[in-house]
Amino acid sequence: MKIGKLTDEQLQTLVLSRLPVLSATTLSGAGIGADCAWIKVGEDLMVTSSDPITAGGTEAGTLAIHVSCNDIAACGVRPAGILVVIIAPPSATEDDIRMTVDQASREAQALGVDIVGGHTEISDSVKKMIVVSTAFGMVRKGGCVPLGKAMPGDSLIMTKTGAIEGSFIAANEHKDKLFGKVSEEDIKEALSYKNLISVVDEGSACGALRSSSGKKREDGFDLSAVNLMHDVTEGGVFGAAFEMADFSKTGVVIDKRLVPFTKATSSICSALGLDPFRLISSGSLMIASSEPEKVIGELGKQGVSASVIGRFTEADEGKYYVENDGSYVKLSPPGADEIYSI
């Protein structure tokens, strides 16, 4: 099988279709485009998500905290706790373990998230450090409800820029391949992107906009300025847009010309032959909104840049992206992330 995430078809056939029926305490479980589960805890709700870091290299501990906390934030919930599992190869040293734990501890403390447990072992089943994190957050009675859906006519908003995490990983782990092709200035900038990988602040800000307007949609969900959020991970901007539309049973049109990338990201992707639109992009949040100006304005107050890059359409209109020449191209399902081709 190919390295990277399973295709949506494989995920449905090999995994999701084989899972047991959910109990009454679980409001929402695993699904394509749904990264978090919602579980009843008394009168409250717990939202939880798990993610592995397999290509993080020397910054695996840093990235592990953010990828699962970002999933919680994409539900409009601030993460409260996290469990961390470290599987290190026999070649790892005690200093490697210390470094990974110190990285995770630093990032968790900065986010105000407790590391409440996990597991650490050395195994010859892996060739490099693997870090898996499971984050959770709590929603008190009367708080935001789980899992809205994008609606036809909603704008597709993207925060920050594309390929943030992929640019950082490339600059941190593959500098030798960039030598002589990318300026030291651009590499230095890309290395600073590890400070941009969290979407907890913007997710929480958008969560506050999900309060009920007093009106209901046909599917029973409350109407709000923010109908659905999704953090941009493996599969990049195109992958996230496809998954949001697939989950919402809508179409989508994303305009390549409107997707922002930094000069450093463009230089790195060009040097390594990577498609920036399909490169892992933790640090960017995608938002389906019926009131894009309101959302972009609120994010601006938080110091987070955001822009409209597309729109959701009726399901029978399909999923497309707009090329630089204005032509429409069918958007394919997400496959293995570009980071694995380095």
C-alpha positions as CSV (number, residue, x, y, z in Angstrom):
1,M,0.0,0.0,0.0
2,K,1.1,3.6,-0.5
3,I,2.6,5.6,2.3
4,G,0.3,8.2,3.9
5,K,-3.4,8.4,4.9
6,L,-5.8,5.9,3.3
7,T,-7.9,7.2,0.5
8,D,-11.5,8.0,1.5
9,E,-12.7,4.9,-0.3
10,Q,-10.2,2.7,1.6
11,L,-11.0,4.4,4.9
12,Q,-14.7,3.7,4.3
13,T,-14.2,0.1,3.1
14,L,-11.4,-1.1,5.4
15,V,-12.2,0.8,8.6
16,L,-15.4,2.8,9.0
17,S,-17.7,0.1,7.6
18,R,-16.3,-2.4,10.0
19,L,-16.8,-0.4,13.2
20,P,-19.4,-1.4,15.8
21,V,-22.6,0.6,16.1
22,L,-22.2,3.6,18.5
23,S,-23.8,3.5,21.9
24,A,-26.3,6.1,23.1
25,T,-23.6,8.0,25.0
26,T,-21.7,8.9,21.8
27,L,-23.4,11.6,19.8
28,S,-21.0,11.5,16.9
29,G,-18.1,9.3,16.1
30,A,-15.5,8.6,13.4
31,G,-16.3,9.7,9.8
32,I,-14.8,11.1,6.7
33,G,-14.4,14.8,7.3
34,A,-15.2,14.4,11.0
35,D,-12.0,14.4,13.0
36,C,-13.6,14.5,16.5
37,A,-16.0,12.4,18.5
38,W,-18.7,13.9,20.8
39,I,-19.5,11.9,23.9
40,K,-22.0,12.6,26.7
41,V,-20.5,13.0,30.1
42,G,-23.4,13.6,32.5
43,E,-25.1,16.8,31.3
44,D,-21.9,18.0,29.5
45,L,-20.2,16.9,26.4
46,M,-16.6,15.8,25.8
47,V,-15.0,16.3,22.3
48,T,-11.9,14.2,21.6
49,S,-9.5,13.5,18.7
50,S,-6.4,11.5,18.1
51,D,-3.5,12.1,15.6
52,P,-0.1,10.6,14.9
53,I,3.1,12.5,13.9
54,T,5.0,10.3,11.5
55,A,7.0,12.9,9.5
56,G,7.8,15.4,12.2
57,G,11.5,14.4,12.6
58,T,13.3,16.3,15.4
59,E,10.1,18.3,16.2
60,A,7.7,15.5,16.6
61,G,6.9,16.4,20.2
62,T,6.1,20.0,19.1
63,L,3.8,19.0,16.3
64,A,2.0,16.2,18.2
65,I,0.5,18.6,20.7
66,H,-0.9,20.9,18.0
67,V,-2.3,18.5,15.5
68,S,-4.8,16.9,17.9
69,C,-5.5,20.2,19.8
70,N,-6.3,21.8,16.5
71,D,-9.0,19.2,15.8
72,I,-10.6,20.2,19.1
73,A,-10.3,23.9,18.2
74,A,-11.9,23.2,14.8
75,C,-15.0,22.3,16.7
76,G,-15.0,25.7,18.4
77,V,-13.9,24.2,21.7
78,R,-10.7,25.0,23.7
79,P,-8.7,21.8,24.4
80,A,-8.3,20.9,28.1
81,G,-6.1,17.8,28.2
82,I,-4.0,15.5,26.1
83,L,-2.4,12.1,26.2
84,V,0.9,11.5,24.5
85,V,2.2,8.1,23.2
86,I,5.9,8.0,22.2
87,I,7.2,5.0,20.2
88,A,11.0,5.4,19.6
89,P,13.3,3.2,17.5
90,P,16.2,1.3,19.2
91,S,18.6,3.9,17.6
92,A,17.0,6.6,19.8
93,T,19.0,8.0,22.7
94,E,17.8,9.1,26.1
95,D,18.4,12.7,24.9
96,D,16.0,12.1,22.0
97,I,13.3,11.0,24.5
98,R,14.0,14.0,26.8
99,M,13.8,16.4,23.8
100,T,10.5,15.0,22.6
101,V,8.9,15.2,26.0
102,D,10.3,18.7,26.6
103,Q,8.9,19.9,23.3
104,A,5.4,18.4,24.1
105,S,5.5,19.9,27.6
106,R,6.5,23.3,26.3
107,E,3.7,23.5,23.7
108,A,1.0,22.1,26.1
109,Q,1.9,24.6,28.7
110,A,1.7,27.4,26.2
111,L,-1.8,26.3,25.2
112,G,-2.9,25.8,28.7
113,V,-3.4,22.1,28.1
114,D,-2.7,19.4,30.7
115,I,-0.7,16.3,29.6
116,V,-2.6,13.7,31.7
117,G,-1.0,10.5,30.6
118,G,0.2,8.3,27.7
119,H,2.9,5.7,27.1
120,T,6.5,5.6,26.1
121,E,8.5,2.7,24.7
122,I,11.4,1.6,22.5
123,S,10.4,-0.7,19.7
124,D,12.1,-2.2,16.7
125,S,8.7,-2.0,14.9
126,V,9.6,1.6,14.0
127,K,12.5,3.2,12.2
128,K,12.0,6.7,13.5
129,M,10.2,8.5,16.3
130,I,6.4,8.2,16.2
131,V,4.3,10.4,18.5
132,V,0.6,9.9,18.9
133,S,-1.6,12.4,20.8
134,T,-5.2,12.3,21.9
135,A,-6.7,15.6,23.0
136,F,-10.0,16.4,24.6
137,G,-12.1,19.4,25.6
138,M,-15.3,19.9,27.5
139,V,-18.5,21.6,26.5
140,R,-20.7,22.6,29.4
141,K,-24.5,22.1,29.3
142,G,-25.9,24.7,26.9
143,G,-22.6,25.2,25.1
144,C,-22.0,24.9,21.3
145,V,-23.5,21.9,19.6
146,P,-21.5,19.3,17.7
147,L,-20.9,19.1,14.0
148,G,-22.6,21.7,11.9
149,K,-22.5,21.4,8.1
150,A,-21.5,23.7,5.3
151,M,-24.5,24.9,3.3
152,P,-24.7,25.7,-0.4
153,G,-24.0,29.4,-0.7
154,D,-21.6,29.5,2.3
155,S,-18.2,31.1,1.7
156,L,-15.1,29.1,2.2
157,I,-12.7,31.0,4.4
158,M,-9.1,30.1,5.0
159,T,-6.9,31.5,7.9
160,K,-3.2,32.4,7.6
161,T,-1.5,30.8,4.6
162,G,-1.3,27.4,3.0
163,A,1.3,24.7,3.6
164,I,2.5,26.1,6.9
165,E,3.4,22.8,8.5
166,G,4.8,21.3,5.3
167,S,7.1,24.2,4.8
168,F,8.4,23.9,8.4
169,I,9.0,20.2,8.1
170,A,10.8,20.6,4.8
171,A,13.0,23.4,6.1
172,N,13.7,21.5,9.4
173,E,14.2,18.0,8.0
174,H,15.4,18.4,4.4
175,K,17.6,21.5,4.5
176,D,20.3,19.6,2.5
177,K,17.9,19.3,-0.4
178,L,17.2,23.0,-0.3
179,F,20.8,24.1,-0.2
180,G,21.6,26.4,-3.2
181,K,18.0,26.4,-4.3
182,V,16.3,28.3,-1.5
183,S,17.7,31.4,0.2
184,E,18.8,31.2,3.8
185,E,16.3,33.9,4.5
186,D,13.4,31.8,3.3
187,I,14.6,28.7,5.1
188,K,14.9,30.8,8.3
189,E,11.3,32.1,7.8
190,A,10.0,28.6,7.2
191,L,11.6,27.4,10.4
192,S,9.7,30.1,12.3
193,Y,6.4,28.6,11.1
194,K,6.3,26.2,14.0
195,N,5.0,29.2,16.0
196,L,2.0,29.4,13.6
197,I,0.9,25.7,13.7
198,S,-1.8,26.2,16.4
199,V,-5.3,27.2,15.5
200,V,-6.6,27.1,19.0
201,D,-7.1,30.8,19.3
202,E,-8.9,31.3,16.0
203,G,-11.0,28.1,16.5
204,S,-12.1,29.4,19.9
205,A,-12.9,32.8,18.5
206,C,-15.0,31.2,15.7
207,G,-16.7,28.9,18.3
208,A,-18.1,32.0,20.0
209,L,-19.8,32.9,16.7
210,R,-21.6,29.6,16.5
211,S,-24.2,30.7,19.1
212,S,-27.7,30.2,18.0
213,S,-29.4,32.9,15.9
214,G,-32.8,31.6,16.8
215,K,-33.3,30.1,13.4
216,K,-33.0,26.5,12.3
217,R,-31.8,24.9,9.1
218,E,-33.6,22.1,7.4
219,D,-31.4,19.5,9.1
220,G,-32.2,20.9,12.5
221,F,-28.9,22.6,13.2
222,D,-28.8,26.2,14.4
223,L,-27.9,28.8,11.9
224,S,-24.8,30.8,12.7
225,A,-22.0,32.8,11.2
226,V,-19.8,29.7,11.4
227,N,-21.4,26.5,10.1
228,L,-18.4,24.2,9.9
229,M,-14.6,24.3,10.6
230,H,-11.8,22.0,9.5
231,D,-8.1,22.3,10.2
232,V,-5.9,21.8,7.2
233,T,-3.7,18.7,7.7
234,E,-2.6,15.9,5.4
235,G,-3.9,16.5,1.9
236,G,-3.5,20.3,2.2
237,V,-5.9,23.0,1.2
238,F,-7.5,20.9,-1.6
239,G,-7.9,17.9,0.7
240,A,-9.6,19.9,3.4
241,A,-12.0,21.5,1.0
242,F,-12.9,18.1,-0.5
243,E,-13.5,16.6,3.0
244,M,-15.7,19.5,4.1
245,A,-17.9,19.2,1.1
246,D,-18.0,15.4,1.3
247,F,-19.0,15.6,4.9
248,S,-21.6,18.2,4.3
249,K,-23.0,16.5,1.1
250,T,-22.4,19.7,-0.9
251,G,-20.3,20.8,-3.9
252,V,-17.4,23.2,-3.6
253,V,-15.5,25.5,-5.8
254,I,-12.1,26.6,-4.6
255,D,-10.2,29.3,-6.5
256,K,-6.4,28.6,-6.7
257,R,-5.8,32.3,-7.4
258,L,-7.2,33.3,-4.0
259,V,-5.3,30.8,-1.8
260,P,-2.4,32.7,-0.1
261,F,1.1,31.2,0.2
262,T,4.2,33.0,1.5
263,K,7.3,33.5,-0.6
264,A,9.2,31.0,1.6
265,T,6.6,28.3,1.0
266,S,6.5,28.9,-2.7
267,S,10.3,28.7,-2.9
268,I,10.5,25.5,-0.9
269,C,7.7,23.8,-2.9
270,S,9.3,24.8,-6.2
271,A,12.7,23.5,-5.1
272,L,11.4,20.2,-4.0
273,G,8.7,19.7,-6.7
274,L,5.8,19.8,-4.2
275,D,2.3,20.8,-4.9
276,P,1.6,23.4,-2.2
277,F,-2.2,22.9,-2.5
278,R,-1.8,19.3,-1.4
279,L,0.9,19.8,1.2
280,I,0.2,19.3,5.0
281,S,-1.0,22.7,6.3
282,S,-1.6,22.5,10.1
283,G,-1.8,26.1,11.2
284,S,-4.5,27.0,8.8
285,L,-8.2,26.7,9.6
286,M,-11.0,26.4,6.9
287,I,-14.4,27.8,7.8
288,A,-17.8,27.5,6.1
289,S,-19.6,30.8,6.7
290,S,-22.8,32.5,5.7
291,E,-21.4,35.8,7.0
292,P,-17.8,35.9,5.9
293,E,-17.2,39.6,6.6
294,K,-18.3,39.1,10.2
295,V,-16.0,36.1,10.6
296,I,-13.0,37.7,9.0
297,G,-13.5,40.8,11.1
298,E,-13.6,38.8,14.3
299,L,-10.5,36.9,13.4
300,G,-8.8,40.2,12.6
301,K,-9.5,41.3,16.1
302,Q,-7.5,38.3,17.2
303,G,-4.6,39.2,14.9
304,V,-5.4,36.3,12.6
305,S,-5.5,37.0,8.8
306,A,-8.2,35.3,6.8
307,S,-9.6,35.4,3.3
308,V,-12.4,33.9,1.2
309,I,-11.0,31.3,-1.2
310,G,-14.1,29.7,-2.5
311,R,-17.7,28.8,-2.0
312,F,-19.9,25.8,-1.3
313,T,-22.5,24.8,-3.9
314,E,-25.3,22.3,-4.4
315,A,-24.1,18.7,-4.3
316,D,-25.0,18.0,-7.9
317,E,-22.7,20.8,-9.0
318,G,-19.7,18.7,-7.9
319,K,-16.3,19.6,-6.5
320,Y,-13.9,21.8,-8.5
321,Y,-11.0,24.2,-8.3
322,V,-10.4,27.2,-10.6
323,E,-7.1,27.2,-12.4
324,N,-4.9,30.3,-12.9
325,D,-6.4,30.7,-16.4
326,G,-10.0,30.6,-15.0
327,S,-10.8,27.1,-16.2
328,Y,-12.6,24.6,-13.9
329,V,-10.8,21.4,-13.0
330,K,-12.5,18.5,-11.1
331,L,-11.2,18.3,-7.5
332,S,-9.9,14.8,-6.8
333,P,-10.2,13.1,-3.3
334,P,-7.2,13.6,-1.0
335,G,-4.5,11.0,-1.3
336,A,-1.0,10.6,0.2
337,D,0.3,14.0,1.3
338,E,3.0,15.7,-0.7
339,I,5.4,15.6,2.3
340,Y,5.9,11.9,1.8
341,S,7.3,12.4,-1.7
342,I,10.4,14.2,-0.5
